[in-house]
Amino acid sequence: MLLRSLNLRRLSYVLLTGEKNQFLTQLPTIQEKLVDALRNVNAPIVQSEVYLCIRVLLCRLSPRNLTSFWPVVLTELVSRLCHLELRLANFCYLQ
């Protein structure tokens, strides 16, 4: 898990230091790997690195090139908010 999170951190760094829209040809592969990491790994450290990488992509790619990313971003956002709502409901129930 640690190796995967470090590799994701390296990817984020490379994306951030590159030119805007420099990695468009690799975008489908990057997206596939990020979605795979979100779906198959439940380690919080890996998930946080995936979210960081998505944030970097949102900064380094032009909006028209991010069309394929919005379903992933919105699905993860809804999932995280539902999880937070459930934890908050359980916390309020215990009080």
Residue pairs with C-beta under 8 A, 6 or more apart in sequence:
1 41
1 43
1 45
1 46
2 45
4 37
4 41
4 43
4 46
4 49
5 43
5 45
5 46
5 48
5 49
8 34
8 37
8 46
8 49
8 50
8 52
8 53
9 49
9 52
11 30
11 53
12 49
12 52
12 53
12 56
15 23
15 30
15 53
15 56
15 57
15 60
16 56
16 59
16 60
18 60
20 60
20 61
20 62
21 60
21 61
21 62
21 65
22 60
23 30
23 60
24 61
24 65
27 61
27 65
27 68
28 68
30 53
30 57
31 68
31 69
31 72
34 50
34 53
34 54
34 72
35 72
37 46
37 47
37 50
38 47
38 50
38 72
38 76
41 47
51 76
54 69
54 72
54 73
54 76
57 66
57 69
58 66
58 69
58 73
